[in-house]
Amino acid sequence: MFITDRFVMLNYPKTGSTFARRVLGELHGSGRVRAQLVRLGLVAPPMEDMFGPRYRMHSADPEKTTQHLVFAQIPEKHRHKPVLSIVRDPLSSILSAYEYRDWERYPPGSLNDLRADHPSFPDLGLPEFVRMSQKFMPRELLGDIPMQVDIGPGTIQFIRFYARSPRAYLEALRPGMDLATDHEKHFAPVRFLHTERLNQELHDALVQLGYDREKVAFILQRAPMNTTRKSAKDPWTPELIAHVVEKERLLFRYFPEYMPAGMSIPPA
């Protein structure tokens, strides 16, 4: 979580948040005199790159320190500020997670359970990875939360990140509801920047928040960070895309700009 005197930015994983944190840190860097005053506690820092305990939705949720703090963890004294975050095409996000292979180092379940379903684990193709994620990641994220709807891990993670009370919202979710249902009750306003246009949209958001246009112009020229090498061949099939869209239908309904060409938005 990145906190300034003008806004809060939530660092949703694998969307470009590392890039955003880097350029925002550069933008808010202090001169020597101010840095010394900050160290002496005489003035407030221009920004805070806040780490803290991972937000836990249930008692079995693992405890660890993270930069990926959620809306529910924004300190009360900063709740009045505009909130920025970054959103990425769900299909691109899944493919990036598959190719990054963090799931191999940190499996979403026991190896016995994973290999019972996927004997070749961790040697998985994209379809096997998608099905593994859809089965095991919700268990890890939800724990004992009783669910009345079948939704994918991307949608669960989105709710965990941006709902005012993630567990209460997940328990209240019913068939036919989507993320826009009672939105103001369950979600605070968040300005979402798009990964594929991050330089321009972050620049524009900062200008609108009152930053000097000349001081933020450098953001337009910066190269992306922590990108994974793209597959030589597109591994998506129409059937796999349709399967993901169905599971993550609430996410696609909320961000219709990411609906694959030729497909209609599925009902909630």
C-alpha positions as CSV (number, residue, x, y, z in Angstrom):
1,M,0.0,0.0,0.0
2,F,1.4,3.4,-1.0
3,I,0.1,6.4,1.0
4,T,0.7,10.0,0.1
5,D,-0.9,13.2,1.4
6,R,-3.2,13.2,-1.7
7,F,-4.2,9.5,-2.3
8,V,-3.7,5.9,-1.4
9,M,-2.7,3.2,-4.0
10,L,-3.4,-0.5,-3.4
11,N,-0.9,-2.8,-4.9
12,Y,-2.9,-5.6,-6.5
13,P,-0.4,-8.4,-7.4
14,K,0.9,-8.9,-11.0
15,T,-0.7,-5.8,-12.5
16,G,2.2,-3.4,-12.7
17,S,2.1,-2.4,-9.0
18,T,5.9,-2.7,-8.8
19,F,6.3,-0.2,-11.6
20,A,3.8,2.2,-9.9
21,R,5.6,1.9,-6.6
22,R,8.9,2.7,-8.2
23,V,7.9,5.8,-10.1
24,L,5.7,7.1,-7.2
25,G,8.7,6.6,-4.9
26,E,10.8,8.6,-7.3
27,L,8.2,11.3,-7.6
28,H,7.9,11.7,-3.8
29,G,11.6,11.5,-3.1
30,S,12.7,14.1,-0.5
31,G,15.7,16.5,-0.8
32,R,18.4,16.2,1.8
33,V,17.0,18.9,4.1
34,R,13.5,17.4,4.2
35,A,14.9,13.9,4.5
36,Q,16.8,15.0,7.7
37,L,13.6,16.7,9.1
38,V,11.7,13.5,8.4
39,R,14.3,11.4,10.3
40,L,14.1,13.8,13.2
41,G,10.3,13.5,13.3
42,L,9.9,17.2,12.6
43,V,7.8,16.8,9.4
44,A,5.7,14.0,8.0
45,P,7.2,11.9,5.1
46,P,5.9,12.8,1.7
47,M,4.8,9.2,1.2
48,E,4.7,5.9,3.0
49,D,5.3,2.5,1.3
50,M,3.4,0.5,3.8
51,F,4.0,-3.2,4.5
52,G,2.0,-5.2,7.0
53,P,0.4,-8.5,7.9
54,R,-1.5,-10.2,5.1
55,Y,-5.3,-9.6,5.3
56,R,-6.8,-12.9,6.7
57,M,-10.4,-13.8,5.9
58,H,-10.3,-16.9,8.1
59,S,-8.2,-18.3,10.9
60,A,-6.3,-20.8,8.8
61,D,-5.2,-18.1,6.3
62,P,-1.4,-18.0,6.5
63,E,0.2,-15.2,8.4
64,K,2.9,-13.2,6.5
65,T,4.1,-9.7,5.9
66,T,3.2,-8.2,2.5
67,Q,3.1,-5.0,0.5
68,H,-0.3,-6.2,-0.9
69,L,-2.5,-4.7,1.7
70,V,-6.2,-4.5,1.0
71,F,-8.8,-1.8,1.2
72,A,-10.0,-3.0,4.6
73,Q,-6.5,-2.3,6.0
74,I,-6.3,1.4,4.9
75,P,-5.6,3.3,8.2
76,E,-8.7,5.2,9.3
77,K,-6.9,8.5,9.1
78,H,-6.4,8.0,5.3
79,R,-9.9,6.6,4.5
80,H,-11.0,10.0,3.2
81,K,-8.4,10.1,0.4
82,P,-9.0,8.9,-3.2
83,V,-8.0,5.3,-3.8
84,L,-6.1,4.2,-6.9
85,S,-5.3,0.6,-8.0
86,I,-4.5,-1.3,-11.1
87,V,-6.6,-3.9,-13.0
88,R,-5.4,-6.4,-15.6
89,D,-7.2,-8.5,-18.2
90,P,-8.1,-11.7,-16.3
91,L,-6.9,-13.9,-19.1
92,S,-3.6,-12.1,-19.3
93,S,-3.3,-12.3,-15.5
94,I,-3.9,-16.1,-15.5
95,L,-1.4,-16.6,-18.2
96,S,1.2,-14.4,-16.4
97,A,0.7,-16.4,-13.2
98,Y,1.1,-19.7,-15.1
99,E,4.3,-18.6,-16.8
100,Y,5.8,-16.9,-13.6
101,R,5.4,-20.3,-11.9
102,D,5.1,-19.0,-8.3
103,W,2.6,-21.8,-7.8
104,E,5.4,-24.3,-8.3
105,R,7.4,-22.8,-5.4
106,Y,4.3,-22.2,-3.3
107,P,1.7,-24.8,-4.2
108,P,-2.0,-24.0,-3.5
109,G,-2.5,-27.3,-1.7
110,S,-0.7,-30.4,-0.4
111,L,1.4,-32.2,-3.0
112,N,-0.5,-35.4,-2.3
113,D,-3.8,-33.7,-3.1
114,L,-2.4,-31.9,-6.1
115,R,-0.9,-35.0,-7.6
116,A,-4.0,-37.0,-7.0
117,D,-5.7,-34.6,-9.5
118,H,-2.6,-33.9,-11.6
119,P,-0.1,-36.8,-11.4
120,S,2.4,-34.8,-13.5
121,F,2.5,-31.8,-11.2
122,P,4.3,-29.4,-11.5
123,D,4.6,-30.3,-15.2
124,L,1.2,-28.7,-16.2
125,G,-0.1,-27.2,-19.3
126,L,-2.3,-24.1,-19.1
127,P,-5.6,-26.0,-19.0
128,E,-4.4,-28.1,-16.1
129,F,-3.1,-25.1,-14.3
130,V,-6.4,-23.3,-14.7
131,R,-8.4,-26.2,-13.3
132,M,-5.9,-26.7,-10.5
133,S,-6.2,-23.0,-9.6
134,Q,-10.0,-23.1,-9.7
135,K,-10.1,-26.1,-7.4
136,F,-7.4,-25.4,-4.8
137,M,-7.0,-21.6,-4.6
138,P,-10.6,-20.9,-3.5
139,R,-10.1,-23.4,-0.6
140,E,-7.0,-21.5,0.4
141,L,-8.7,-18.1,0.1
142,L,-12.1,-19.0,1.6
143,G,-11.3,-21.5,4.3
144,D,-14.5,-21.9,6.3
145,I,-16.5,-19.1,4.6
146,P,-19.8,-20.6,3.5
147,M,-20.4,-19.8,-0.2
148,Q,-23.7,-19.8,-2.1
149,V,-22.2,-19.2,-5.5
150,D,-19.5,-20.8,-7.5
151,I,-16.9,-18.1,-8.5
152,G,-13.3,-18.3,-9.6
153,P,-10.2,-17.4,-7.6
154,G,-9.7,-14.1,-9.5
155,T,-13.2,-12.9,-8.4
156,I,-12.6,-14.0,-4.8
157,Q,-9.2,-12.2,-4.7
158,F,-10.9,-9.1,-6.1
159,I,-13.5,-9.1,-3.4
160,R,-10.8,-9.8,-0.8
161,F,-8.9,-6.8,-2.0
162,Y,-11.6,-4.1,-2.5
163,A,-14.7,-4.9,-0.4
164,R,-15.2,-3.0,2.8
165,S,-15.7,-6.2,4.6
166,P,-14.6,-9.1,2.3
167,R,-15.9,-12.0,4.4
168,A,-19.3,-10.4,5.0
169,Y,-19.7,-9.7,1.3
170,L,-18.7,-13.2,0.3
171,E,-21.1,-14.7,2.8
172,A,-23.9,-12.4,1.5
173,L,-23.3,-13.2,-2.2
174,R,-26.1,-15.1,-3.9
175,P,-26.9,-16.4,-7.4
176,G,-28.0,-13.5,-9.6
177,M,-25.9,-10.9,-7.7
178,D,-22.8,-9.4,-9.2
179,L,-20.2,-6.9,-8.1
180,A,-22.4,-4.0,-9.0
181,T,-25.2,-5.2,-6.7
182,D,-25.4,-2.9,-3.7
183,H,-22.0,-1.7,-4.8
184,E,-21.9,1.4,-2.7
185,K,-22.8,-0.6,0.4
186,H,-20.0,-3.2,-0.1
187,F,-17.3,-1.3,-2.0
188,A,-15.7,2.1,-1.7
189,P,-14.9,4.1,-4.8
190,V,-11.6,3.0,-6.4
191,R,-10.1,4.5,-9.6
192,F,-8.8,1.6,-11.6
193,L,-5.9,2.1,-13.9
194,H,-5.4,-0.5,-16.7
195,T,-2.1,-2.4,-16.9
196,E,-1.9,-2.1,-20.7
197,R,-2.2,1.7,-20.4
198,L,-0.5,2.2,-17.1
199,N,2.0,4.8,-17.9
200,Q,-0.5,7.2,-19.5
201,E,-3.3,6.5,-17.0
202,L,-1.1,6.9,-13.9
203,H,0.3,10.1,-15.4
204,D,-3.2,11.5,-16.1
205,A,-4.5,10.5,-12.6
206,L,-1.6,12.3,-10.9
207,V,-2.2,15.4,-13.0
208,Q,-5.9,15.3,-12.0
209,L,-4.9,14.9,-8.3
210,G,-2.9,18.2,-8.6
211,Y,0.6,17.1,-9.4
212,D,2.7,19.3,-11.7
213,R,2.5,18.0,-15.2
214,E,6.2,18.6,-15.8
215,K,7.2,16.6,-12.7
216,V,5.2,13.5,-13.7
217,A,6.0,13.6,-17.4
218,F,8.9,11.1,-16.8
219,I,6.3,8.4,-16.1
220,L,5.3,8.3,-19.7
221,Q,8.7,7.2,-20.8
222,R,9.4,4.5,-18.3
223,A,9.7,0.8,-19.3
224,P,7.5,-1.9,-17.6
225,M,9.0,-3.9,-14.8
226,N,8.9,-7.6,-13.8
227,T,7.4,-8.7,-17.1
228,T,7.3,-12.4,-18.0
229,R,8.4,-13.6,-21.4
230,K,5.4,-14.1,-23.7
231,S,4.6,-17.5,-25.0
232,A,5.7,-18.1,-28.6
233,K,2.3,-19.7,-29.2
234,D,-1.0,-18.6,-27.8
235,P,-2.0,-21.4,-25.4
236,W,-5.6,-20.3,-25.1
237,T,-8.3,-22.3,-26.8
238,P,-11.9,-21.1,-27.2
239,E,-13.2,-23.8,-24.8
240,L,-10.7,-22.8,-22.1
241,I,-11.5,-19.1,-22.5
242,A,-15.2,-19.8,-22.2
243,H,-14.6,-21.8,-19.1
244,V,-12.6,-19.0,-17.5
245,V,-15.2,-16.4,-18.5
246,E,-17.9,-18.5,-16.8
247,K,-16.0,-18.9,-13.6
248,E,-14.9,-15.3,-13.5
249,R,-18.2,-13.9,-14.8
250,L,-18.6,-11.4,-12.0
251,L,-15.2,-10.0,-12.8
252,F,-15.9,-9.7,-16.5
253,R,-19.3,-8.1,-15.8
254,Y,-17.5,-5.5,-13.7
255,F,-14.8,-4.9,-16.3
256,P,-16.6,-5.5,-19.7
257,E,-13.7,-4.0,-21.6
258,Y,-11.9,-7.3,-21.0
259,M,-14.5,-9.5,-22.5
260,P,-13.0,-11.6,-25.3
261,A,-14.0,-10.5,-28.8
262,G,-17.2,-12.2,-30.0
263,M,-18.4,-13.3,-26.6
264,S,-21.3,-11.8,-24.7
265,I,-21.1,-11.0,-21.0
266,P,-22.5,-14.0,-19.1
267,P,-25.3,-13.6,-16.6
268,A,-24.5,-13.3,-12.9
